Amino acid sequence: MRDGQVDRRAVWRKSVERFGRDKQSIVCMEECAELIQAVSKRLRGRPDPEHNLAEEMADVTICLKLLQIMYDITDDELDEWVERKTMRQKQRMEQ
């Protein structure tokens, strides 16, 4: 870890411990909704003030890590599903 860098996983684990799985799960749902709204605004041609889309993407990325911790999903399990879904998308594009 570089100077000034935070141990992200430690922070995420403490967050789950402090706020609980139910509350963190609700926050994750809300963050996904905010990302949906940011994408919708971009599709409608609205400007992206202060890089809102990137901020909402970061929030959802963190939430995915929280969900992974809360529901005991390993990196390997997640990677396997990403690979499966990517292969399925590749096959659809080749049809």
Protein Blocks (a to p, Z undefined) as FASTA:
>chain_A
ZZhiacfklmmmmmmmmnopklmmmmmmmmmmmmmmmmmmmmnopacehhlmmmmmmmmm
mmmmmmmmmnopafklmmmmmmmmmmmmmmmmmZZ
